[in-house]
Amino acid sequence: MTIKTKALVIREYIVGESDKYVTLFTKDLGKIQALAPKAKKYSGGLATGTQLFVYGEFMLTQYKDTYRLLSVDILDMFHDLRKDLFCLTYSSYIVEFVAAVTEEALVQEELLLLTLITLKNLSQEEKRLRLVRRIFELRALSLLGFMPQIKKCVDCEVFLTETEQTTYDFHVEAGGILCSNCQKHYIHTLKISYGTLYTLRYIMATPVERLFKFEVSEQVLKELEHISEDYRSYYIDKSFKTLDFISKLHQLEKK
């Protein structure tokens, strides 16, 4: 059976002297593994179309659960991501995250769209990279079924008092914001400002096409980083090699 589907290459590895296996995050089939014969041996064609970050229309043959790549019509190669080491590393983390959290053959079209738009919005500015990464993580976690409760208290379900002067308690294990009464019964809450609460709501509710069209203060960004880091670590029990490299890059930059 021949199949045509749009897909993003999220992993590639060599098999033997000339063949490649690629992990494709497809629009119609979810995540699949496909053999690209002779893709390493010759330039152009399958060699170009099976590189990391390539988005295109892939023609495949399928026999049972095995896919074989016939051709690729490239739609986007995200060239700009390779012009800067920080951009490349953050982008590599995005696709590593997607490869880790997606299941074989489970269609997740919204997550694919989020991934593509995230890659388009990564830039060479450090603050912008940090913000785009956290927006992606938080929205991806919500698509995976881990949306935090940020309108009502996650414990008693009373609606939150909203003023710009209010500080809120976010509890990772409980899965959201606690009111001033319920927070007394929990330990290790994350204190966040109203600006961060507002930003969280924007990230969860805004159409993905407009998701990255805002900026935040350094305080809000740091609070988002704390929430996203703890929330991802708790609900996605996986380690990511690219995160270690991102950390080392920022440490070197500060020296």
C-alpha positions as CSV (number, residue, x, y, z in Angstrom):
1,M,0.0,0.0,0.0
2,T,1.3,3.5,-0.9
3,I,0.7,6.4,1.5
4,K,1.3,10.1,1.1
5,T,1.4,12.2,4.2
6,K,2.9,15.5,5.5
7,A,5.5,14.9,8.2
8,L,8.4,16.3,10.2
9,V,11.7,14.4,10.6
10,I,12.3,14.3,14.3
11,R,15.1,11.6,14.4
12,E,17.6,10.1,11.9
13,Y,20.1,7.4,12.2
14,I,22.3,5.3,9.8
15,V,21.8,1.7,9.1
16,G,24.7,-0.2,7.5
17,E,26.8,1.8,5.0
18,S,24.1,3.7,3.1
19,D,20.6,3.3,4.5
20,K,18.9,5.5,7.0
21,Y,16.0,5.0,9.4
22,V,14.0,8.2,10.2
23,T,11.4,8.9,12.8
24,L,8.6,10.9,11.2
25,F,6.0,12.8,13.1
26,T,3.2,12.6,10.5
27,K,-0.1,14.4,10.2
28,D,-2.2,11.3,9.3
29,L,-0.3,8.4,11.0
30,G,1.2,9.9,14.1
31,K,4.8,8.9,14.9
32,I,6.2,6.2,12.6
33,Q,9.6,4.7,11.7
34,A,10.6,4.5,8.0
35,L,13.5,3.0,6.1
36,A,15.1,5.3,3.6
37,P,17.2,3.1,1.4
38,K,20.5,4.5,0.1
39,A,19.7,7.9,1.7
40,K,23.2,8.2,3.1
41,K,25.0,7.1,0.0
42,Y,23.8,9.7,-2.5
43,S,23.4,13.5,-2.3
44,G,20.0,15.1,-2.9
45,G,16.7,13.2,-3.0
46,L,16.2,11.0,0.0
47,A,19.5,12.2,1.5
48,T,18.3,15.8,1.7
49,G,14.7,14.9,2.5
50,T,15.6,12.8,5.5
51,Q,17.6,15.3,7.5
52,L,16.5,16.4,11.0
53,F,13.9,19.2,10.9
54,V,12.8,18.6,7.3
55,Y,9.1,19.1,6.9
56,G,7.5,17.8,3.7
57,E,5.2,15.4,1.9
58,F,6.4,11.9,2.2
59,M,5.5,9.1,-0.1
60,L,5.8,5.7,1.6
61,T,4.9,2.1,1.1
62,Q,3.5,0.1,4.0
63,Y,3.6,-3.6,4.7
64,K,2.0,-4.4,8.0
65,D,3.8,-2.1,10.5
66,T,6.8,-1.5,8.3
67,Y,7.2,1.7,6.3
68,R,9.6,2.3,3.4
69,L,10.3,5.8,2.0
70,L,9.9,6.3,-1.7
71,S,10.2,10.1,-2.1
72,V,10.0,13.5,-0.3
73,D,8.7,16.8,-1.5
74,I,10.3,19.2,0.9
75,L,8.1,22.0,2.2
76,D,10.5,23.5,4.8
77,M,14.0,22.7,6.0
78,F,14.1,25.4,8.7
79,H,17.6,26.6,7.5
80,D,17.8,29.5,10.0
81,L,17.9,27.0,13.0
82,R,21.3,25.9,11.9
83,K,22.9,29.3,11.7
84,D,23.3,29.6,15.5
85,L,24.4,27.0,18.0
86,F,21.8,28.1,20.6
87,C,19.0,28.0,18.1
88,L,20.1,24.6,16.9
89,T,20.3,23.2,20.4
90,Y,16.9,24.5,21.5
91,S,15.4,23.2,18.2
92,S,17.0,19.8,18.9
93,Y,15.4,19.7,22.3
94,I,12.0,20.4,20.8
95,V,12.1,17.4,18.5
96,E,13.7,15.3,21.2
97,F,10.8,16.1,23.4
98,V,8.3,15.3,20.7
99,A,10.0,12.0,20.0
100,A,9.9,11.1,23.7
101,V,6.3,11.9,24.5
102,T,4.5,10.7,21.4
103,E,3.3,7.2,20.9
104,E,3.7,5.1,17.7
105,A,0.8,5.5,15.3
106,L,-1.2,7.8,17.6
107,V,-2.4,10.8,15.5
108,Q,-1.6,14.1,17.3
109,E,-2.2,16.8,14.7
110,E,-2.4,19.7,17.2
111,L,1.0,18.7,18.6
112,L,2.5,18.5,15.2
113,L,1.2,22.0,14.4
114,L,2.5,23.3,17.7
115,T,6.0,21.8,16.9
116,L,6.1,23.4,13.5
117,I,5.1,26.8,14.7
118,T,7.6,26.6,17.6
119,L,10.5,25.8,15.2
120,K,9.5,28.8,13.1
121,N,9.5,31.1,16.2
122,L,12.9,30.2,17.6
123,S,15.4,33.0,17.1
124,Q,19.0,33.9,18.0
125,E,17.9,36.0,21.0
126,E,18.6,34.2,24.3
127,K,15.5,35.6,26.1
128,R,13.3,34.8,23.1
129,L,14.6,31.2,23.0
130,R,13.9,30.7,26.7
131,L,10.4,32.0,26.3
132,V,9.5,30.0,23.2
133,R,10.8,26.9,24.9
134,R,8.6,27.4,27.9
135,I,5.5,28.2,25.9
136,F,6.1,25.1,23.9
137,E,6.5,22.9,27.0
138,L,3.4,24.2,28.8
139,R,1.2,24.0,25.7
140,A,2.5,20.6,24.8
141,L,1.8,19.3,28.3
142,S,-1.7,20.5,28.1
143,L,-2.2,18.7,24.7
144,L,-0.8,15.5,26.3
145,G,-3.5,15.7,29.0
146,F,-1.7,17.6,31.8
147,M,-3.4,21.0,31.6
148,P,-3.1,22.7,35.0
149,Q,-6.1,24.2,36.8
150,I,-5.5,28.0,36.7
151,K,-9.0,29.5,37.0
152,K,-10.1,27.9,40.2
153,C,-8.4,26.5,43.3
154,V,-7.4,23.0,42.3
155,D,-8.3,21.7,45.8
156,C,-11.6,23.4,46.8
157,E,-12.6,24.7,43.4
158,V,-13.4,28.2,44.5
159,F,-12.7,30.9,41.9
160,L,-9.5,32.8,42.5
161,T,-9.4,36.4,43.6
162,E,-7.8,38.4,40.9
163,T,-5.8,41.5,41.4
164,E,-2.4,42.7,40.1
165,Q,-1.1,42.7,43.6
166,T,-2.0,39.1,44.5
167,T,0.6,36.4,44.7
168,Y,-0.6,32.9,43.9
169,D,0.6,29.4,44.9
170,F,1.1,26.9,42.2
171,H,1.5,23.2,43.3
172,V,2.9,20.8,40.7
173,E,1.6,17.6,42.2
174,A,-1.9,19.0,42.8
175,G,-1.9,20.2,39.2
176,G,-2.6,23.9,39.5
177,I,-3.3,27.0,41.6
178,L,-4.3,26.9,45.3
179,C,-6.4,29.5,47.1
180,S,-5.0,31.2,50.2
181,N,-6.9,28.9,52.5
182,C,-5.9,25.6,50.8
183,Q,-2.3,26.5,50.2
184,K,-1.8,26.1,54.0
185,H,-2.2,22.4,53.7
186,Y,0.5,22.0,51.0
187,I,4.3,22.3,51.0
188,H,6.7,23.2,48.2
189,T,4.4,25.6,46.3
190,L,5.7,27.9,43.7
191,K,4.9,31.6,44.3
192,I,3.8,33.4,41.1
193,S,2.6,36.9,40.3
194,Y,-0.7,37.8,38.6
195,G,1.3,38.5,35.4
196,T,2.5,34.9,35.4
197,L,-1.0,33.6,36.0
198,Y,-2.3,35.7,33.2
199,T,0.5,34.4,30.9
200,L,-0.3,30.8,31.8
201,R,-3.9,31.3,30.8
202,Y,-2.9,32.9,27.5
203,I,-0.6,30.0,26.7
204,M,-3.3,27.4,27.4
205,A,-6.2,29.2,25.6
206,T,-4.8,31.1,22.6
207,P,-5.0,29.6,19.1
208,V,-1.6,28.2,18.3
209,E,-1.1,30.5,15.3
210,R,-1.0,33.5,17.7
211,L,0.6,31.7,20.6
212,F,4.1,33.2,20.3
213,K,3.2,36.9,19.6
214,F,3.9,38.3,23.0
215,E,6.8,39.3,25.3
216,V,7.1,39.1,29.1
217,S,9.2,40.7,31.8
218,E,12.3,38.9,33.2
219,Q,10.4,38.2,36.4
220,V,7.5,36.5,34.6
221,L,9.9,34.5,32.4
222,K,11.7,33.2,35.5
223,E,8.5,32.2,37.1
224,L,7.4,30.4,33.9
225,E,10.7,28.6,33.8
226,H,10.3,27.3,37.4
227,I,6.7,26.1,36.7
228,S,7.5,24.5,33.4
229,E,10.7,22.8,34.7
230,D,9.0,21.3,37.7
231,Y,5.8,20.5,35.8
232,R,7.6,18.8,32.9
233,S,9.9,16.8,35.3
234,Y,7.0,15.6,37.3
235,Y,4.6,14.6,34.5
236,I,7.1,13.5,31.9
237,D,9.5,11.2,33.6
238,K,12.2,11.3,31.0
239,S,15.7,12.8,30.7
240,F,16.8,14.8,27.7
241,K,20.4,15.0,26.5
242,T,19.8,18.3,24.8
243,L,18.8,19.9,28.0
244,D,22.2,19.1,29.5
245,F,23.9,20.8,26.5
246,I,21.6,23.8,26.8
247,S,22.6,24.2,30.4
248,K,26.3,24.0,29.5
249,L,26.0,26.5,26.7
250,H,24.4,29.1,29.1
251,Q,27.1,28.4,31.7
252,L,29.9,29.0,29.1
253,E,28.1,32.2,28.0
254,K,28.2,33.6,31.5
255,K,32.0,33.0,31.9
